[in-house]
């Protein structure tokens, strides 16, 4: 089975706050994709592309996805 790797940046926001404290942590908006790399055979290459992308959104969440063909 061939595997490829891709990085994604999603918009995120703080969860529920109470008295200035974050209760639920970060909330990731999976419908708000800020960036996705091309697919690579090497995960380091996908991370390298992410490294050179500067998100314009102030709060974001990054992930590395492994695809199996």
N, C-alpha and C positions, 0 to 999 in steps of 0.2 A: 504494500500500500504506500502510495506517495503522499507525503505531507507537505503542506505549504503553511506559511505564517504571515500574519497581517496584524498591524496595530490599528487601534481605534482610539479617538478622543471623543468623549461625550460631554455635553454640558451637564453641570451638576449644581445643586443648591443645598444649603443647610436644611436639615430636617426641622422638626418641631422644636421651637425654643420655649423655655420657661425661665423667667427671671434672668435672662441673659445667658442661660446655659443651654447647650444643644442636647436635646433628649434623644432624638432618633438618628443622629449622625448625618452623613451625607445622603442625599437623594439623587440618584443618577437618572437622567432623562434619556432613555435608550432611543427615543424618537428624535433627539437632538444630536446628530452626529456632526461634530465639528471638523473631523479629519479622519481619513482612513488611508493607509498606505497601500501600495500595490502588494500583490502576493509574492513572497520570496520562499525559496527552498531552505534558507538559513534564517533562524529567528533573529540573529544578530543584525542581519541586513534590514529586517523590518523595524527593529528598534533604532537603527541608525537613521532611517528615514524620519521616524518620529522625533528623534533628537533635533533635527534641523527644522522642524515645524513649530512655530511659536503660535499658540492659540490666542485669538483675540478675545475670547470669553474669559472673564476673570476667574471663574470656578470651573474646573474640568476634572474628568476622571479618565485615566488611560488604561487600556487593556491590550494584551497580546492574545490573539486567537490562533489556534492550531486547527487547520482544515485537513481532513483525511479524505483522499479521493478513492 
